[in-house]
Each structure stands twice: as C-alpha cells, then as structure tokens.
Amino acid sequence: MRFGINTIDEFELKGKTVLCRADLNQPVDRETDTLKSTQRIEAFAPTLKELSDAGAKVVVMAHQGSDIEYQNFYCTRPHAKVLSSLIGKEVTWIEDVCGPTAREAIAGMKDGEVILLDNVRFCSEEQTLFELKLKLTHEEQAKTQVVSKLAPLGDLYVCDAFAAAHRDQPTLCGFEQVLPSAMGRLFEKEYCVISELMEQPEKPCVFVLGGSKISDAFIMMETVLKSGSADKVLTGGLAGNILLHATGKKIGQKSIDFIYQKNYEEYIPKAAALYEKYREKIVLPADLGGAENGSRVEYTPEQVPDDFTAIDIGRKTIRIYCEEIAKAKTVFVNGPMGVFEDSLSEDGTKSVFEALGKAEGYTVVGGGDSVTAAKKYKVTDQLGYVCTGGGALIRFLTGEELPVVKALRHAAKAFPVS
C-alpha cells in the first residue's frame, strides 16, 4: 500500500477477473482507422502484461475523446491492435461497453485472456457533460448502468488511468465503492514521482503554460503563483493570447474572434486580474507568429495588423523563453506554444522543447499534446519525467485530492486485504 492506496502487489491475481480502467485516449486517423500517437498506450502496456502474465482475466475499459471534443470521439478498435502488439498476445476488441455482448464475453474468459471494451463514453453516464451537470456522488456512481452491470462479473478493480484521475465518472470512481481496488503500475509511478517532486521543487522553478485547454492553464497559473511554487510562468498558445488581449495588447481581430467563438471571454477579466497581481512573474509573449500567403510572419503586439491570427510565439519570445528554461532548476510544461502540427507555426514549440532537452534542471512534461510534441522533437529521453496526464497533473499541483485518489483510498478502507 502506498499513499493509503492498494497496489497490485496486495492481491492474488491468478484466475481473478480484473476490471481495469486505463487512459488510452490518443489522436485518431479516421481514414486509416489508426492512432496518430501511442504514447499513453505504451505507458499502460506493462501493467496489462503483468496482470495477464499473472493469470488474471483482464477486462480493459477506456475512453476515446469526449462529447466536448467530439471530433476525437471514436471507438477503441485501433487501440486493441496496438495493445496486442505491445504485450505479445491478442487483445480482443468487444464492440460493446456493458450490454449483453460485453457481459457474455467477460463471463467466457479464460485465465490470462485480455479484452478491450468499446469507448466507455458511448455511455451517456460517462460523458463529461453528464459529470458536470449531475455531479453524482461516488455512491451514486456505483448504481449507474456501467458499474452495476460489470461489477458483479469482477473480482478486483484496477485503475491505471492517472491521466484521467481528475475526472469524476463511474468507470473511474464507481467501482471502488463495490469492489476491492488497486492502482496500476503507471498510476503508482506517476502519483509517486509527482508527489515527491512537488514536496520541494528546486528553485528557480519555471512553469511553461500553453495549449488550448484554457481552464487548465489558468487553474495551474493561479495555484502555482499563489503558493509561491513558480518563480516564472512563461505563457504561450491560447493562454498567452488571452493574457495579451486582457492587458490591452494587440493580437489581431481574428484572434479575438476565436476567443469569443470558443466562449472563452470569461477568462479575459480573470487574466487581467491575475496579471495585475503577479506581473513580475508572468512573462507574456514579446512577439507573435502567424501565416500570410503561405509564409510565416511575425509581429510585436504593437505591429499586429487587424486581420491577424496569432498561431505561435515569435523569435524574440523564443529567445527569452529558452534563456529562462536554461537558468531554471525545475521546469514544468503543459501545452505547446502554438499549432505545432503545422510547419508554419511550430517554431515556438520546437524551440522550447529542444531547450527542455538541453536543460540542466529537472524537467516535467504533462498532457497529451505536450507528450506528442516531446516525441515529435525527439527529446522524450532527455526529459526528467513525462507524465501522461495534463488535467490530472494540473489538479494535483493545486493540492486538491483527485476524485480517483479519493475513491481508491475509500476502497482500501472498505475492502481491507486479509
């Protein structure tokens, strides 16, 4: 047991049916029915192999996308193919979540077999909007369809989805109310590494915040500035654009229109207040990158034309950020500096991640896009730690008890291991 949570080591696995929740959420290429990245799946594979090799009947549950990011909402069929190749045995994909087909497949499993159920978010009770609107307690989650249908078939629940530990959904927090439960190896590793690191990060400590998940960026920014954990916060992506706009700097009308189209205008006054309070620690982009007529262009905020769309940080900002990273003893990164999938807008992200690879301080990268960027620029092996979770890492750094951690601790007390 670690941190009041059971580990796999506490349980006899042979012949047991293990319901295992993983986070396999990755970008999908719908035309080829393949995954554009397999980072999270690779990270989960050792846990799956260990369970299967020990003789457990392993039922994997996972999500792909959400109702909020519907363009990435997809089945888990390609994930099963990748898992099969990684663990060296067939992972059977079941085109069902908790209906008769899924239950019959689970009931007929043999020791060591592995099945992957379809996207759990095809069940409405697993969707983000369901979570945010209904706010079910963990006890209520145990009565939902997915838990009440699957739990009677299981002997043990294992959660290896640290990347989703900030979510409060039935497959993450409901099974712990009715089954003995443990954290998987990936969850255990990530929880322990981040816990130990955040006890006393070596100074100066720099946070690099970008990407498009604006709520996560502002939650983390406010928390680490208020607590004094951050000596500097380097901003890019949508967070940088909103901060610039909130402080009266020009970012281009098209950039402003995008903020309102995405209903992010509520963050403008929050950004202004945050910058007013911590202006000596928040570093805003000194220039911005964009595309005009198929070529990259860069402007300082004073030069930005009205029809400009900011899609990256500029060269001046890149130089400033790389210097700050080089001086830091600890660096946390969540989110890219721009649209790094496009060659015209990848300079900021590429340069920042290359600087991370060369940094002498301890570097921590978290979140799907950040992990993908690290892999794209071939610096993964040069980083101190790569965390599969972005939102979970952010919530963890705020000091709050993550919903999944709370549920797992409940299970450790409710179902003591003899």
MARDRENNU-747749 format. One record per residue (C-alpha): residue number from 1; residue in three letters; x, y, z. Coordinates in Angstrom, 1 decimal, padded with zeros to 4 digits. Each point is the difference from the previous one (the first is absolute). Layout:
// MARDRENNU-747749
   num   residu       xx       yy       zz
   NUM      ALA        X        Y        Z
...
***
This chain:
// MARDRENNU-747749
   num   residu       xx       yy       zz
     1      MET    000.0    000.0    000.0
     2      ARG    001.2    003.5   -000.9
     3      PHE   -001.6    003.3    000.9
     4      GLY   -002.9   -001.9    001.5
     5      ILE   -000.7   -001.8   -003.3
     6      ASN    000.4   -003.7   -000.7
     7      THR    002.4   -001.1   -002.7
     8      ILE   -000.2   -003.1   -002.2
     9      ASP    002.5   -001.7    002.4
    10      GLU   -002.7   -000.3    002.6
    11      PHE   -002.1   -002.4   -002.0
    12      GLU    000.1   -003.6   -001.3
    13      LEU   -000.8    000.4   -003.8
    14      LYS   -000.1   -003.5   -001.5
    15      GLY   -003.5   -000.9   -001.1
    16      LYS   -001.4    003.3    001.1
    17      THR   -002.0    002.3   -002.3
    18      VAL    001.6    003.4    000.1
    19      LEU   -002.0    003.0   -001.2
    20      CYS    002.8    002.4   -001.0
    21      ARG   -000.6    003.7   -000.9
    22      ALA    002.7    001.5   -002.1
    23      ASP    000.4    003.3   -001.9
    24      LEU    000.8   -000.9   -003.6
    25      ASN   -001.4    003.3   -001.4
    26      GLN    002.1    000.9   -003.1
    27      PRO   -000.4    001.9   -003.2
    28      VAL   -001.8   -002.1   -002.7
    29      ASP    000.4   -000.2   -003.7
    30      ARG   -003.5   -001.0   -001.1
    31      GLU    000.9   -000.6   -003.6
    32      THR    002.4   -002.8    000.9
    33      ASP   -001.6   -001.1    003.3
    34      THR    003.4    000.5    001.7
    35      LEU    001.4    002.1    002.8
    36      LYS    002.2    003.0   -000.6
    37      SER    001.8   -000.5    003.3
    38      THR    000.3   -003.0    002.3
    39      GLN    001.9    001.6    002.9
    40      ARG   -002.7   -000.7    002.7
    41      ILE   -000.6   -003.5   -001.3
    42      GLU    003.7   -000.8    000.3
    43      ALA    000.0    001.4    003.5
    44      PHE   -002.9   -002.3    001.0
    45      ALA    001.2   -003.1   -001.7
    46      PRO    002.3   -001.2    002.8
    47      THR   -002.9   -000.1    002.5
    48      LEU   -002.1   -001.9   -002.4
    49      LYS    002.7   -002.5   -000.7
    50      GLU    000.7   -000.6    003.7
    51      LEU   -003.7   -000.6    000.7
    52      SER   -000.4   -002.4   -002.9
    53      ASP    003.3   -001.8    000.7
    54      ALA   -001.1   -000.6    003.6
    55      GLY   -003.1   -001.9   -001.3
    56      ALA   -002.6    002.7    000.4
    57      LYS   -002.9    000.3   -002.4
    58      VAL    000.4    003.7   -000.9
    59      VAL   -002.9    002.2   -001.1
    60      VAL    001.4    003.4   -001.2
    61      MET   -002.3    003.0    000.1
    62      ALA    001.0    003.2   -001.7
    63      HIS   -001.3    003.2   -001.7
    64      GLN    000.8    001.7   -003.3
    65      GLY   -000.8    003.6   -000.2
    66      SER   -003.1    001.6    001.6
    67      ASP   -003.2    001.8   -000.8
    68      ILE    001.9    003.3    000.5
    69      GLU    002.7   -001.1   -002.6
    70      TYR   -002.4   -001.8   -002.3
    71      GLN    002.4   -000.1   -002.9
    72      ASN    002.1   -002.4    002.0
    73      PHE   -002.9   -002.2    001.1
    74      TYR    000.7   -003.5   -001.4
    75      CYS   -000.1   -003.7    000.7
    76      THR    002.9   -001.8    001.7
    77      ARG    000.6   -002.5   -002.8
    78      PRO    003.4    001.4   -001.0
    79      HIS    001.1    000.1    003.6
    80      ALA   -000.5   -003.8    000.3
    81      LYS    002.3   -000.6   -003.0
    82      VAL    002.8    002.1    001.6
    83      LEU   -000.4   -001.7    003.4
    84      SER    000.2   -003.4   -001.7
    85      SER    003.3    000.8   -001.6
    86      LEU    001.4    001.6    003.2
    87      ILE   -000.7   -002.9    002.4
    88      GLY    000.6   -002.8   -002.5
    89      LYS   -003.5   -001.6    000.2
    90      GLU   -003.4    000.7   -001.5
    91      VAL   -002.1    002.6    001.7
    92      THR   -003.5   -000.7   -001.2
    93      TRP   -002.1    003.1   -000.8
    94      ILE   -003.7   -000.2    001.1
    95      GLU   -002.4    002.4   -001.8
    96      ASP   -002.0    000.6    003.2
    97      VAL    000.6    001.6    003.3
    98      CYS   -002.4   -001.5    002.6
    99      GLY   -002.7   -001.7   -002.1
   100      PRO   -000.6   -003.7   -000.5
   101      THR    002.8   -000.4   -002.5
   102      ALA    002.6    001.4    002.4
   103      ARG   -001.4   -002.0    003.0
   104      GLU    000.0   -003.3   -001.9
   105      ALA    003.6    000.6   -001.2
   106      ILE    001.1    000.7    003.6
   107      ALA   -001.7   -003.1    001.4
   108      GLY    001.6   -002.2   -002.6
   109      MET    003.6    001.2    000.5
   110      LYS    002.9   -002.4    000.9
   111      ASP    003.0    000.7    002.2
   112      GLY    002.4    002.5   -001.6
   113      GLU   -002.4    001.2   -002.6
   114      VAL   -000.5    003.7   -000.7
   115      ILE   -002.9    001.8   -001.5
   116      LEU   -000.5    003.7   -000.7
   117      LEU   -003.5    001.4    000.2
   118      ASP   -001.1    002.7   -002.3
   119      ASN    000.2    003.7    000.9
   120      VAL   -001.7    000.4    003.4
   121      ARG   -001.1    003.5   -001.0
   122      PHE   -002.5   -001.6   -002.4
   123      CYS   -001.9   -000.3    003.3
   124      SER   -001.6    003.4    000.8
   125      GLU    000.9   -000.4    003.7
   126      GLU    003.7    000.0   -000.9
   127      GLN   -000.1    003.2   -001.9
   128      THR    001.5    003.2    001.3
   129      LEU   -003.3    002.0   -000.3
   130      PHE   -001.7   -002.7    002.1
   131      GLU    002.7    000.4    002.6
   132      LEU   -000.1    003.8    000.1
   133      LYS   -003.8    000.3    000.1
   134      LEU   -001.1   -002.8    002.3
   135      LYS    003.0   -000.1    002.4
   136      LEU   -000.8   -003.5    001.3
   137      THR    001.6   -001.1    003.2
   138      HIS    002.3   -003.1   -000.1
   139      GLU   -002.7   -002.0    001.6
   140      GLU   -002.5    001.1   -002.7
   141      GLN    002.6   -000.8   -002.7
   142      ALA    000.0   -003.6    001.3
   143      LYS   -003.6   -000.3   -000.9
   144      THR    000.4    001.1   -003.6
   145      GLN   -000.4   -002.5   -002.9
   146      VAL    003.6   -000.5   -000.8
   147      VAL    001.0   -000.8    003.6
   148      SER   -003.1   -002.0    001.0
   149      LYS    000.3   -002.2   -003.2
   150      LEU    003.7   -000.6    000.1
   151      ALA    001.0   -000.1    003.7
   152      PRO   -001.8   -003.3    000.7
   153      LEU    002.3   -001.6   -002.5
   154      GLY    003.2    001.3    001.5
   155      ASP    002.1   -001.1    003.0
   156      LEU    002.3    003.0    000.0
   157      TYR    000.0    003.6   -001.4
   158      VAL    003.3    001.5   -001.1
   159      CYS    000.3    003.6   -001.0
   160      ASP    003.1    000.8   -002.2
   161      ALA   -001.4    003.3   -001.3
   162      PHE    001.9    002.7    001.8
   163      ALA   -000.5    002.2   -003.1
   164      ALA   -003.7   -000.1    000.8
   165      ALA    000.2    000.1    003.8
   166      HIS   -001.5    003.5    000.1
   167      ARG   -003.2   -001.2   -001.6
   168      ASP   -002.9   -001.1    002.1
   169      GLN   -001.7   -002.7   -002.0
   170      PRO   -001.4   -003.5    000.7
   171      THR    002.7   -002.1   -001.6
   172      LEU    002.6    002.1    001.9
   173      CYS   -001.7    000.4    003.4
   174      GLY   -003.0   -002.3    000.2
   175      PHE    001.6   -003.5    000.0
   176      GLU    002.0    000.8    003.1
   177      GLN   -003.3    000.2    002.0
   178      VAL   -000.8   -003.6   -000.7
   179      LEU    003.2   -001.9   -000.7
   180      PRO    003.5   -000.4    001.5
   181      SER    002.2    002.5   -002.0
   182      ALA    003.6    000.8   -000.7
   183      MET    002.0    002.5   -002.1
   184      GLY    001.9   -001.4   -003.0
   185      ARG    003.7    000.4   -000.5
   186      LEU   -000.2    003.1   -002.2
   187      PHE   -002.4    001.7    002.5
   188      GLU    002.4   -000.9    002.9
   189      LYS    003.0    001.3   -001.8
   190      GLU   -001.5    003.3   -001.1
   191      TYR   -001.6    000.7    003.4
   192      CYS    003.2   -000.7    001.9
   193      VAL    002.3    001.9   -002.3
   194      ILE   -002.1    003.1    000.0
   195      SER   -000.7   -000.2    003.7
   196      GLU    003.7   -000.1    000.8
   197      LEU    000.9    002.7   -002.4
   198      MET   -002.6    002.5    001.1
   199      GLU    001.0   -000.4    003.7
   200      GLN    002.9    002.4   -000.6
   201      PRO    000.7    001.0   -003.7
   202      GLU    003.5    001.3   -000.4
   203      LYS    000.2    003.7   -000.7
   204      PRO   -000.3    001.9   -002.3
   205      CYS   -003.1   -001.8   -001.1
   206      VAL   -001.5    000.9   -003.4
   207      PHE   -003.4   -001.0   -001.4
   208      VAL   -000.6    000.1   -003.7
   209      LEU   -003.7    000.1   -000.8
   210      GLY   -001.6   -000.1   -003.4
   211      GLY   -002.4   -002.0   -002.1
   212      SER   -003.7    000.5   -000.5
   213      LYS   -001.4   -001.5    003.3
   214      ILE   -000.4    003.4    001.5
   215      SER   -001.7   -000.9    003.3
   216      ASP    002.9   -002.4    000.9
   217      ALA    002.6    002.7   -000.8
   218      PHE   -001.7    002.6    002.2
   219      ILE   -000.6   -002.4    002.8
   220      MET    003.7   -000.9    000.1
   221      MET    001.2    003.5   -000.5
   222      GLU   -002.0    001.4    002.9
   223      THR    000.9   -002.9    002.3
   224      VAL    003.8    000.0   -000.5
   225      LEU    000.2    003.7    000.2
   226      LYS   -002.1    000.3    003.1
   227      SER    002.0   -002.8    001.7
   228      GLY    003.3    001.4   -001.0
   229      SER    001.0   -003.2   -001.8
   230      ALA    000.6    001.9   -003.2
   231      ASP    002.8    002.6   -000.4
   232      LYS   -001.0    000.6   -003.6
   233      VAL   -003.0   -001.0   -002.2
   234      LEU    000.8    000.1   -003.7
   235      THR   -003.2    000.2   -002.0
   236      GLY   -000.9   -001.0   -003.6
   237      GLY   -002.8   -001.5   -002.0
   238      LEU   -003.5    001.2    000.8
   239      ALA    001.0    000.9    003.5
   240      GLY    002.6    002.4   -001.3
   241      ASN   -002.5    001.5   -002.4
   242      ILE   -002.6    000.6    002.6
   243      LEU    002.5    001.5    002.4
   244      LEU    001.2    002.4   -002.7
   245      HIS   -003.5    001.0   -000.9
   246      ALA   -001.0    000.4    003.7
   247      THR    002.9    002.4    000.5
   248      GLY   -000.8    002.2   -002.9
   249      LYS    002.5   -001.4   -002.5
   250      LYS   -001.0   -000.6   -003.7
   251      ILE   -000.3   -003.7   -001.1
   252      GLY   -002.1    000.6   -003.2
   253      GLN   -003.8    000.0   -000.4
   254      LYS   -000.1   -003.6   -001.3
   255      SER    001.8   -001.1    003.2
   256      ILE   -002.6    001.9    002.1
   257      ASP   -002.9   -001.5   -002.0
   258      PHE    001.4   -003.5    000.7
   259      ILE   -000.1    000.7    003.7
   260      TYR   -003.6    001.0   -000.1
   261      GLN   -001.0   -002.8   -002.4
   262      LYS    001.3   -002.5    002.5
   263      ASN   -001.8    001.8    002.9
   264      TYR    003.3    000.7    001.8
   265      GLU   -000.9    003.7    000.6
   266      GLU   -000.5   -000.7    003.7
   267      TYR    003.8   -000.5    000.3
   268      ILE    000.8    003.5   -001.2
   269      PRO   -000.8    001.8    003.3
   270      LYS    001.6   -002.9    001.9
   271      ALA    003.1    000.4   -002.0
   272      ALA    000.1    003.7    000.6
   273      ALA   -000.3   -000.4    003.7
   274      LEU    002.6   -002.8    000.1
   275      TYR    002.5    002.1   -001.9
   276      GLU   -000.6    003.1    002.1
   277      LYS    000.8   -002.0    003.1
   278      TYR    002.9   -002.0   -001.3
   279      ARG    001.4    002.0   -002.8
   280      GLU    003.6   -000.4    001.2
   281      LYS   -000.3   -003.8   -000.4
   282      ILE   -002.2   -000.4   -003.1
   283      VAL    001.9    000.3   -003.3
   284      LEU   -002.1    001.0   -003.0
   285      PRO    001.0   -000.7   -003.6
   286      ALA    002.1    002.9   -001.3
   287      ASP   -001.0   -000.9   -003.6
   288      LEU   -002.4   -002.3   -001.8
   289      GLY    000.3   -002.2   -003.0
   290      GLY   -002.7   -000.4   -002.7
   291      ALA   -000.4   -001.0   -003.7
   292      GLU   -000.6    002.2   -002.9
   293      ASN   -000.2   -001.2   -003.6
   294      GLY    001.6   -003.3    000.9
   295      SER    003.0    001.5    001.8
   296      ARG    000.8    000.6    003.7
   297      VAL   -000.2    003.5    001.3
   298      GLU    000.8    001.5    003.4
   299      TYR   -001.1    003.2    001.7
   300      THR    000.4    001.6    003.3
   301      PRO   -003.4    000.9    001.7
   302      GLU    000.5    003.6   -001.1
   303      GLN    000.3   -001.1   -003.6
   304      VAL   -002.8   -002.5   -000.2
   305      PRO   -002.3    000.7   -002.9
   306      ASP   -003.8   -000.1    000.6
   307      ASP   -000.6   -003.2   -002.1
   308      PHE    002.8   -002.0    001.7
   309      THR   -000.4   -003.4    001.5
   310      ALA    002.6   -000.9    002.7
   311      ILE    001.0   -003.7   -000.3
   312      ASP    003.4    000.0    001.6
   313      ILE    002.5    002.0    002.0
   314      GLY    002.7    002.0   -001.9
   315      ARG    003.8   -000.2    000.0
   316      LYS    000.5    002.7    002.7
   317      THR   -002.3   -002.0    002.3
   318      ILE    001.7   -003.3   -000.9
   319      ARG    003.4    001.5    001.0
   320      ILE   -001.4    001.3    003.3
   321      TYR   -001.7   -003.3    000.9
   322      CYS    003.0   -002.1   -000.9
   323      GLU    002.2    002.1    002.2
   324      GLU   -002.4   -000.3    003.0
   325      ILE   -000.1   -003.8   -000.5
   326      ALA    003.8   -000.2   -000.1
   327      LYS    000.2    001.9    003.3
   328      ALA   -002.7   -002.0    001.8
   329      LYS    000.6   -002.9    002.5
   330      THR   -003.5   -001.4   -000.5
   331      VAL   -002.2    000.4   -003.0
   332      PHE   -003.7   -001.1   -000.4
   333      VAL   -001.5    000.1   -003.5
   334      ASN   -003.7   -000.3   -000.9
   335      GLY   -001.0    000.8   -003.5
   336      PRO    001.7    001.0   -003.3
   337      MET    000.9    003.6   -000.9
   338      GLY   -002.0   -000.1   -003.3
   339      VAL   -001.5   -002.3   -002.6
   340      PHE    003.0   -002.2   -000.2
   341      GLU   -001.6   -002.5   -002.4
   342      ASP    000.6    002.7   -002.8
   343      SER    003.5    000.9   -001.1
   344      LEU   -000.9    003.7   -000.2
   345      SER   -001.0    000.1    003.7
   346      GLU    002.3   -002.5    001.7
   347      ASP    003.1    002.1    000.6
   348      GLY   -001.0    001.0    003.5
   349      THR   -000.9   -003.5    001.2
   350      LYS    003.0   -001.6   -001.8
   351      SER    002.5    002.5    001.6
   352      VAL   -001.5   -000.3    003.5
   353      PHE    000.1   -003.8   -000.1
   354      GLU    003.5   -000.1   -001.3
   355      ALA    001.0    002.4    002.8
   356      LEU   -001.6   -002.4    002.5
   357      GLY    002.0   -002.8   -001.5
   358      LYS    003.2    001.9    000.7
   359      ALA   -001.0    001.4    003.4
   360      GLU    002.1   -000.9    003.0
   361      GLY   -002.9    000.4    002.4
   362      TYR   -002.7   -002.6    000.6
   363      THR   -002.6    000.1   -002.7
   364      VAL   -003.6   -001.3    000.3
   365      VAL   -002.3   -000.1   -003.0
   366      GLY   -003.7   -000.8    000.3
   367      GLY   -003.1   -000.3   -002.2
   368      GLY   -000.7   -001.7   -003.3
   369      ASP    001.1    002.8   -002.3
   370      SER    003.2    000.6    002.0
   371      VAL    000.8   -003.7   -000.1
   372      THR   -000.6   -000.1   -003.7
   373      ALA    002.2    003.0   -000.5
   374      ALA    002.8   -001.5    002.0
   375      LYS   -000.1   -003.1   -002.1
   376      LYS   -000.2    002.0   -003.3
   377      TYR    003.2    002.0    000.9
   378      LYS    001.7   -003.1    001.3
   379      VAL    000.7    001.3    003.5
   380      THR   -002.0   -002.5    002.1
   381      ASP    003.0   -001.9    001.2
   382      GLN    001.7    003.3    001.0
   383      LEU   -002.8    001.1    002.3
   384      GLY   -000.1   -000.5    003.8
   385      TYR   -003.5   -001.5    000.0
   386      VAL   -002.8   -000.3   -002.6
   387      CYS   -003.5   -000.1    001.6
   388      THR   -002.9   -001.4   -002.1
   389      GLY   -002.4    002.3    001.7
   390      GLY   -000.5    003.7   -000.6
   391      GLY   -003.2    000.8    001.9
   392      ALA    000.8   -002.5    002.7
   393      LEU    003.5    001.5    000.5
   394      ILE   -001.5    003.5    000.2
   395      ARG   -002.6   -001.0    002.5
   396      PHE    002.6   -001.9    002.0
   397      LEU    002.3    003.1    000.2
   398      THR   -002.9    002.0    001.5
   399      GLY    000.2   -002.2    003.0
   400      GLU   -003.6   -001.3   -000.2
   401      GLU   -000.7   -003.7    000.4
   402      LEU   -000.7   -001.5   -003.4
   403      PRO   -003.4   -001.7   -000.3
   404      VAL    001.5   -003.3   -001.0
   405      VAL    002.6    000.1    002.8
   406      LYS   -002.9    000.6    002.5
   407      ALA   -001.9   -003.0   -001.4
   408      LEU    003.0   -002.3    000.1
   409      ARG    000.7    001.0    003.6
   410      HIS   -003.6   -000.7    000.9
   411      ALA    000.3   -003.5   -001.5
   412      ALA    003.2   -000.7    002.0
   413      LYS   -002.0    000.6    003.2
   414      ALA   -003.3   -001.6   -001.2
   415      PHE    001.6   -003.2   -001.2
   416      PRO    003.1   -000.7    002.2
   417      VAL    002.4   -002.6   -001.4
   418      SER    000.3   -002.9    002.3
***
